[in-house]
């Protein structure tokens, strides 16, 4: 028991050390990170914005040329920029170190597993990490540019002047990337619930229409209220749902718990 706790303590110490080093690196390159990564989705030259603009030109739909509005962030707090720099360093370090944290947790759990369990757990860790990063990148490159374009150009009255605070934009960026990263874990969640016996693939297939409605509502919550953004998010979510159902069904068929359909 003590050896187990000692191993956990050393794992946490290594994670903390790597996080500290990553935070220092992000802090030293804070201006570059802010200009390239943070401001990227709202700049006209951003990859997604350029592709949408080219598509709009091809289809003769000018509204697809998104994020052409330029603005400067406003800081209203004396220590605001310093706190933002620290927050940027910590959050940036966390995003960079996520694969290492997962790896450390795997090294900690691995000795307690049997050979068959190690093979399954290794695949579980890999799939979970890949799905999270796919979701995070989807949120950053697809959802965030659409959200920024909608919210920055939305007006109740033309006499109202928009001045955006520094933290409001960054808060939306972080919440969007994190939420899409977590939502992309849907196949893993479905597989886990099916293994626990709480749901079955047959049940999910039966209520497929209800799931579609739930996914549309969920996509409306994490995106701006326009149809294009909603369907761009709902489409991949539905594919993830179907993937989860298929994977859970295959596992139950292999275990002899559910007939193939």
N, C-alpha and C positions, 0 to 999 in steps of 0.2 A: 504493500500500500504506500509506504513512504517513498519507495523507488518510483512509483507511478507519479506521485505528487512532485517529486524532484524533477522528473522528466518534463512534466507540465510546466514547472517553474522555469526551467531552462528554455523551453519552447517559447514561452511568453516573453522572456528576456531577449531572445533572438529577434522575435517579431518587433518588440519595442525598439531595439537597436536599429533594425532595418528601416522602420518607420521614421526614426529620428534622422537617419542619413538621407532618406528620400525627401523628408520635409525641408532639410537644409538645402538640398539641391534645388528643389522647387522655389524656395525662398530666394536663392541667389539668382535664379533665372525668372523671377516673378514677372518682370515686364514682358519678356518674350512669351511666357505662358499666357499672360493676360491678353496680349495682342493676337496671338496665333490661335490658341485653344478657346479661351473664354469668348472673345469677340467674333470668332470665326463664323458661327451660324447666322449672324446678323449682317455680315459684310457682303456686298454684291459679288465679290470675287470668290466667295466660298463655293466649293464644288457643287453642292446641292442647288444653291441659288443660280449658278451658271447653267446647270443642266435644265432646271425648270424654265429659265429664261430662253434657252435655245429651243426647248419644246414649245414654249408659247409663241416664239417667232415662226416655227415650223407649222403650227396649227392655227396661226393668226389669232391667238388668244392672249392679248397683252397682260391680262390679269395674272398669268402664270409667271410673269417676270417679277419675282418676289424679292423683298428686302432691298429695295433701292433707296429707302429712306435712311439718311445718315443722322446720327445724333450723338451727343456727348453725355456721358453719365454725370450725375450731379451728386456731390458729397456734401452733406449738411452737418457732419460731425467733425470736431477738431481732430479726434484720434481715429476717424473713420477709415482713412486710407491705410493706416498702420494695422488696425484690426483686420481689415480686409486682406492685407498682405499675409498676415498670420493665418487667417482662415483659409486663404487660397493654398498656402503651403501645406496645411494639415489635410485638407480635402484632396488636394492633388497627390499627396503622398499615399493616402488611403487607396485611391484609385490605382496607383501604380503598384502597390504592394499586395493587392488582393490575391493574385496568383501565388505569391510566396506564402501568404497567410494560409491559404487552402493547402499548400504543400506541407507546411509545418504541422497543421492539424492531421494531415494524412500520415506523416511520419510518427506522430504521437499515437494514433489509433492503430496503426499497422501491426505492431508487435502482439497485440491482443487478439488478432484475427487468425482464423484458420486459413489454409491455402485457398479453399474455394471462396471463402468470404473476402479474402484479399483481392481476388480477381474481380469480384462483383463491385467491391468498394472502389477499386481503382477506376473502373469504368464510370461509376457514379460520380466520383470527384471530377473526372475529366469532362463528362457531359454537363454537369452542373456549372462548371467554370465557363465552358464554351457558350452555353446558353445565356449565361449572365452577360458576357461580353458582347454577344450578338445583340442582345436587347439594349445594352448601353449604347452601342454604336448606332443601332436603329433609332434610338431616342435622340442621339446627338446629330446625326446626319439627315434624318427625315422629319421627326416630330418637332424638334426644336426650331429649325428654320421656318416651318409652317406656323408654329405658335407665335414666334417673334413677329412675323409678317402680319398676322391677324391682329395681335394685341397692340403693336406699335402704330398701326394705321387705323385702329378703331376710334371713332369719335362719337360722342353724344351730341355735341354742338360745335360748329366750326370756330366759335370764339374761344373755346377752351384750348389752352396751350399745354401740350404734353412735355413734361420734364421728368425724366426717369432717374430714380435714385439708383446708385451703384448696386446696393444689395438686392433690390427687387429683381433685376435681370439675372443676377447670379443665382438667386434662390430658385427661380423658375428653371434655370439650366440644370442645377443639381437635382432638383426634385424630378424633372423630366427624365434625365439619364438614369437615375436610381430606380424610378418606378417602372420604366420600360425594361430595365435589366431584371428586376424581380418578376415582372409579368411574364417574361420569356421562360421562366422556370415552370410554366404550366405543365409541360409533358412530364416533368419529374414529379410534380405534385399529384397529377392524375395517377401515375404509376404507383406512387407511395400509398395513396388512398385505396387504390385497388388491391395492393398487397395486404393492407390492413383489413380488407373486407368491408370497408365503409361504402364503397361504390363498386359498380361492375361496368365493363365496357358496354354490355347490353343496355344497362340503365341509361348511360350517357347517349347511346344511339337513339334510344326511345325519346329522350328529351332534347334532341339536337336543336330543334327550333327554339326552345326556351334558352338554350345556351347561346345561340346566335343573338337573341335579344339582349342577354346579359353582356355579351362581348361588345355589342354596339353601345350600350350604356356606359360600359367601362372605358371604351375608347373615347366617348364623348367627354368623360371626366378628365382624362389625362391629355386631351388635345383642345385647341380652341374650338368654339362652336361653329365650325363650318364643315360642310359635307365632305369635301375633299380630304381634309385631315382625318376625319372620323373613319372613312373607308380605307385610307392608307394604313391606319393602325389596326382596324378591325379585321382586314384581310389576313395579315400575318398571324394575328391572334387566333383566328379560326383555323388556319393551317396548323398552328401549334396544338390546338385542341384535338384536331383529327390525328395528328402524330401521336399525342398522348394516348388517345383511345386505341390506336393501332398497336402501340408498344405494349400497353397494358393487356390487350387482348391476346397478343402473341405470347406473353409471359404466362397468362392463365391457361392458354391452350397447351403450352409446354408442360405446365404443372398438372394438367388434366382437370382444371376447374371450370373451364368454359368451352363449349363447342365452337368451332370456327364458323364464321358467317360468310 
